[in-house]
């Protein structure tokens, strides 16, 4: 597992460290390693497989709560999504993807504080979670904290170098942070 970047570490400092939980941590590690290959034409498939691994809780109850929460997110029913995902995080407090999904529901409902808290928890459980880093970066950028956002986007890009959205975000923020114009 990789060490937390200083920006992420600052957000996670108050949280206790826990062991990452997913059904097959070895498979996730293999997929993360594969994602690092520079010549990876099928990076989207690797990313999808990694998300699938991260979504395996090992508990039928937790999997059902995650599905219901994600379905509510899809339906843009934020209170229902937050309720299901809170039940999930209560049931499985070491399951990073439950916190990640709830962070998305909080973010979409405009509750940035709880979203950042959940993203920090995700990154404590799974420091390689580029989705949580991207979510954190998005919130930092939207709240005008461009230097911190740039660091978080760079950290996500270091884990997932093939995502063009991360490259675009870094390119968009670098001139703002360094003061250089195009």
Backbone torsions as a table, in degrees:
resi	resn	phi	psi	omega
1	UNK	NA	142.0	-176.6
2	UNK	-84.4	153.1	177.1
3	UNK	-73.0	150.6	178.8
4	UNK	-68.2	140.4	173.8
5	UNK	-70.5	154.0	-174.4
6	UNK	-57.0	-36.0	179.1
7	UNK	-65.6	-47.4	-179.5
8	UNK	-66.1	-40.6	-179.9
9	UNK	-58.9	-38.3	178.6
10	UNK	-62.1	-39.0	179.3
11	UNK	-73.7	-28.9	-174.7
12	UNK	-96.2	-4.0	-171.0
13	UNK	-55.5	-36.7	-176.1
14	UNK	-83.2	-7.5	-176.6
15	UNK	-93.7	140.8	177.4
16	UNK	-70.9	144.2	177.1
17	UNK	-74.9	141.0	179.3
18	UNK	-134.2	168.2	177.3
19	UNK	-83.2	131.7	177.2
20	UNK	-58.8	142.0	-179.4
21	UNK	-122.9	121.9	168.2
22	UNK	-157.1	164.2	-171.6
23	UNK	-60.1	-41.2	-177.8
24	UNK	-139.4	84.3	-179.0
25	UNK	-57.9	-30.7	178.4
26	UNK	-65.2	-40.4	178.7
27	UNK	-66.5	-41.5	178.1
28	UNK	-61.6	-41.3	179.1
29	UNK	-63.3	-40.3	177.2
30	UNK	-62.3	-43.4	-179.6
31	UNK	-66.1	-39.4	176.8
32	UNK	-62.3	-41.0	178.5
33	UNK	-65.3	-41.4	178.9
34	UNK	-64.0	-37.1	-179.9
35	UNK	-61.9	-21.3	179.8
36	UNK	-78.9	-14.9	-178.6
37	UNK	-62.1	128.1	-179.8
38	UNK	-68.5	-27.8	-178.5
39	UNK	-104.0	68.2	-175.0
40	UNK	-120.0	85.9	-176.7
41	UNK	-68.0	-23.8	-177.7
42	UNK	-105.3	39.5	-175.4
43	UNK	-59.9	-29.4	179.5
44	UNK	-64.0	-38.1	177.8
45	UNK	-66.6	-40.7	178.5
46	UNK	-64.3	-43.8	178.0
47	UNK	-60.3	-46.6	179.1
48	UNK	-60.1	-42.2	178.9
49	UNK	-64.4	-37.6	178.7
50	UNK	-66.4	-44.9	176.4
51	UNK	-59.1	-39.5	178.8
52	UNK	-63.0	-42.2	177.9
53	UNK	-63.4	-46.0	-179.8
54	UNK	-63.6	-23.1	-177.5
55	UNK	-86.7	-3.2	178.7
56	UNK	-88.8	112.9	-178.4
57	UNK	-89.0	-24.5	-173.4
58	UNK	88.4	2.0	-179.6
59	UNK	-131.4	127.3	179.0
60	UNK	-61.9	-38.2	179.2
61	UNK	-64.1	-46.8	-179.9
62	UNK	-64.2	-41.1	178.8
63	UNK	-61.9	-40.2	178.5
64	UNK	-65.4	-43.7	178.6
65	UNK	-63.1	-39.2	177.3
66	UNK	-63.3	-43.6	178.6
67	UNK	-61.9	-45.8	179.7
68	UNK	-63.7	-40.2	177.6
69	UNK	-63.9	-44.6	178.9
70	UNK	-66.2	-37.6	176.3
71	UNK	-61.9	-41.0	178.4
72	UNK	-67.1	-36.6	175.1
73	UNK	-62.1	-46.2	179.0
74	UNK	-57.9	-37.3	179.7
75	UNK	-83.6	0.5	-178.5
76	UNK	58.3	33.8	175.1
77	UNK	-99.8	81.9	-172.3
78	UNK	-62.0	-45.5	179.4
79	UNK	-60.1	-41.3	178.7
80	UNK	-66.0	-42.8	178.6
81	UNK	-60.4	-47.6	-179.2
82	UNK	-62.8	-39.4	178.9
83	UNK	-62.7	-48.8	179.6
84	UNK	-62.8	-43.0	-175.9
85	UNK	-74.8	-27.3	172.8
86	UNK	-68.7	-41.0	174.6
87	UNK	-59.5	-39.5	178.8
88	UNK	-64.5	-48.2	-177.6
89	UNK	-67.7	-29.4	174.3
90	UNK	-69.2	-40.9	-178.6
91	UNK	-72.6	-37.4	-174.8
92	UNK	-133.5	74.3	-174.3
93	UNK	-67.8	-9.7	178.2
94	UNK	-105.7	10.4	-179.1
95	UNK	-96.7	101.4	-172.9
96	UNK	-58.2	-38.7	-174.1
97	UNK	-66.7	-25.8	174.8
98	UNK	-64.1	-43.3	177.8
99	UNK	-68.9	-36.0	179.3
100	UNK	-64.8	-44.3	178.8
101	UNK	-64.7	-40.9	179.3
102	UNK	-67.0	-35.8	176.3
103	UNK	-58.8	-41.2	178.0
104	UNK	-62.6	-43.4	178.7
105	UNK	-63.4	-43.0	176.9
106	UNK	-61.5	-47.3	-179.2
107	UNK	-58.2	-49.3	-177.7
108	UNK	-65.0	-23.8	177.9
109	UNK	-93.2	6.3	175.9
110	UNK	83.8	11.6	-179.3
111	UNK	-97.7	80.2	-173.7
112	UNK	-69.2	-37.8	-179.8
113	UNK	-58.6	-54.6	177.2
114	UNK	-63.2	-32.3	177.5
115	UNK	-63.7	-45.9	179.4
116	UNK	-63.3	-40.2	178.6
117	UNK	-61.2	-43.8	179.0
118	UNK	-67.5	-40.2	177.9
119	UNK	-63.2	-39.0	176.9
120	UNK	-61.8	-39.9	178.8
121	UNK	-66.7	-41.1	176.4
122	UNK	-56.2	-47.2	-176.0
123	UNK	-70.8	-23.9	172.9
124	UNK	-71.0	-41.9	179.6
125	UNK	-75.2	-34.9	-175.1
126	UNK	-144.4	85.2	-178.0
127	UNK	-61.5	-15.0	179.4
128	UNK	-90.9	9.1	-175.9
129	UNK	-78.5	90.3	-177.5
130	UNK	-63.7	-26.8	177.2
131	UNK	-65.9	-42.3	177.7
132	UNK	-67.3	-40.1	176.4
133	UNK	-61.9	-40.2	178.6
134	UNK	-66.2	-42.0	176.9
135	UNK	-61.4	-44.1	177.7
136	UNK	-61.9	-44.3	179.2
137	UNK	-61.1	-40.8	179.6
138	UNK	-61.5	-45.0	178.8
139	UNK	-64.9	-43.5	178.6
140	UNK	-60.9	-42.8	179.2
141	UNK	-64.9	-45.0	-178.8
142	UNK	-65.2	-23.6	179.2
143	UNK	-99.1	13.8	173.4
144	UNK	80.0	12.3	179.3
145	UNK	-97.2	69.7	-170.3
146	UNK	-65.2	-39.9	-179.3
147	UNK	-64.0	-44.5	178.7
148	UNK	-67.0	-39.1	177.9
149	UNK	-61.6	-43.9	179.5
150	UNK	-59.9	-43.1	178.4
151	UNK	-62.0	-41.7	-179.7
152	UNK	-67.9	-41.0	176.3
153	UNK	-62.4	-41.7	178.7
154	UNK	-62.8	-40.2	178.6
155	UNK	-63.1	-41.9	177.8
156	UNK	-64.7	-42.2	-179.8
157	UNK	-65.5	-32.1	177.7
158	UNK	-64.7	-31.8	178.5
159	UNK	-82.9	-38.4	-176.1
160	UNK	-127.0	78.3	-174.6
161	UNK	-72.0	-6.1	-176.2
162	UNK	-95.3	-11.7	-175.3
163	UNK	-74.4	112.4	-177.7
164	UNK	-66.2	-25.9	177.9
165	UNK	-65.5	-35.5	177.8
166	UNK	-68.8	-41.1	177.1
167	UNK	-62.0	-43.0	178.0
168	UNK	-61.8	-41.6	-179.6
169	UNK	-63.9	-43.5	178.5
170	UNK	-62.7	-45.5	-180.0
171	UNK	-64.6	-32.5	179.4
172	UNK	-71.8	-38.7	-174.2
173	UNK	-88.5	-28.9	-177.1
174	UNK	-53.1	-46.8	179.6
175	UNK	-64.2	-34.2	178.6
176	UNK	-67.1	-39.5	-176.3
177	UNK	-78.6	-39.5	-176.5
178	UNK	-87.6	-13.7	-179.4
179	UNK	82.3	7.7	179.1
180	UNK	-89.5	144.3	174.9
181	UNK	-101.3	162.1	-178.1
182	UNK	-71.2	NA	NA
